């Protein structure tokens, strides 16, 4: 859907951000980033609190794709670094 860049897809994709499957939520966030509609800002901001780190990262990426003058701040994607303690 995201490749179509159709703003009519924003509402169904925003709903998919609440799907049970993390892969579906990641795909929805990615598609919303491709569409670049400011209507996706609030659902994507909510996805930053998702239990899945992959969904959070996809939401950050998507938010950075949306050029919204009211936002004024880029959302930083955290690098995936795991630190092993006691080494």
N, C-alpha and C positions, 0 to 999 in steps of 0.2 A: 504494500500500500504506500509506503513512504516514497517510493520512486515516482509515483504519480504526482506527488506534491499537491494534492487536492485538499484544500482546507475543510471540505465536507467530511473528510476522514478523521478529523481531530476528535470529535465526540466518541465514535466507536473505539478509536485507539486509546483515548483517555480511560474508557471503561475497561479496556484490556490491561491497563496498568494494575488492575485489581484482581486479575486472574489468579487461580491457585498455583499455576505453573510458573516458576521463575523465568524459564526460557521465553514464555509468551510475554511476560512483563518486559523483559529485555528487548525483545523484538518490537514491542509497542513503543517503548521509549526511543529506540533507534529511529523508527518510522516517524515519530513526532519531531525528532530533530531534523529529519530530511525535509519535512513539510515546512518547518520554520515559521509556524504560526504563533503569534503571541497568545492565542487562545489556549495553547498547550502549557503555558507557564505554570499555572497553579497546579494542574495534575502532576507535572514533572517535579515541581518543588515538593509535593507530597511524597513522590516516589523516592526522594532523597532519604526518607525515613524507612524505606523498605527493609525487611529482614535480610534480603539477599544483597550481598556486596556487589554482585554483578549488575543487579537492577539499579543500585545506587550509582554505580559508575556509568551505566548507560544513561541514566537521568542527568547526571552532570554533563556528559558529553552533549546530550540533546539540548540542554539549557544553553550551552555555549554556542550552539548553532543558531539560536534564535536571537536575532538582532532586535532588541527591544529597548527603546530609549529610556523607559521608566526603570529598567533593571539596573543600569549603570555599573554593575559589578559582574565580572566573570566568575563562574563557579569552578574552583580548582578540582581537578581529578586527582585523587590521592593515588600515589604509586602503590602497586601491590608488592610490598616488601614484608617478608616475615622474618622476625628476629628470633633466633633460638637462644634461650637463656642458658647459662652454665657451660658455655663452650669456651 
